[in-house]
Amino acid sequence: MVMRLSAIYGKQIYNTKGNYVGYVDEVLIEIDQGRGRVLALVLPGEKVGVPYDRVTAIGDIILVRAKEE
């Protein structure tokens, strides 16, 4: 699948439990591998990273696997 990185900037991120997590502010890529590594997202008052391997779907929103509780 090919997608422009600019197409996901600003998309809302939800986890697989249906909770709003934040929105995409940046995407960090590994140049030598040519693949995504981390989505940098904004939460109220902070910026955190979500490992790209937790992303389960990208569409109108981005869905990430919820942390185990």
C-alpha positions in Angstrom: 0.0 0.0 0.0 1.3 3.5 -0.9 0.1 6.6 1.0 1.3 10.1 1.2 2.5 11.0 4.7 0.8 14.4 4.3 -2.5 12.5 4.0 -2.4 11.3 7.6 -1.3 14.6 9.3 -4.0 15.8 11.6 -6.0 12.5 11.5 -7.6 11.6 14.8 -6.2 8.5 16.5 -8.4 6.0 18.4 -7.5 2.8 20.1 -9.1 -0.6 19.6 -11.2 0.0 22.8 -12.8 3.1 21.1 -11.0 5.7 23.1 -9.8 8.9 21.5 -6.0 9.0 21.8 -5.0 12.2 20.0 -4.1 13.3 16.5 -1.1 12.9 14.2 1.3 15.7 14.4 4.4 14.1 12.8 5.5 10.8 11.3 9.1 9.6 11.9 10.5 7.3 9.3 13.6 5.1 9.2 15.4 6.3 6.1 17.5 3.2 5.5 14.5 0.9 5.9 12.0 3.2 4.1 9.2 2.5 6.5 7.3 4.2 9.3 8.5 3.8 12.8 6.6 6.2 15.1 3.6 8.3 14.8 4.1 11.4 17.0 0.8 12.5 18.3 -0.5 15.4 20.3 -2.4 14.9 23.6 -3.6 17.9 25.6 -0.4 19.6 26.8 2.1 17.0 25.5 3.5 15.2 22.5 4.1 11.5 22.6 5.0 8.7 20.2 3.1 5.6 19.2 5.1 2.8 17.7 4.0 2.2 14.1 3.6 -1.5 14.7 0.6 -0.7 17.0 -1.3 0.8 14.0 -4.0 -1.6 12.9 -5.9 0.6 10.3 -5.6 3.9 8.5 -8.8 5.4 7.0 -10.9 8.3 8.0 -9.2 7.8 11.4 -6.2 5.9 12.6 -6.8 2.9 14.8 -4.0 1.7 17.1 -3.9 -1.4 19.3 -4.9 -0.5 22.9 -2.4 -1.2 25.7 -3.2 -4.2 27.8 -4.7 -3.4 31.2 
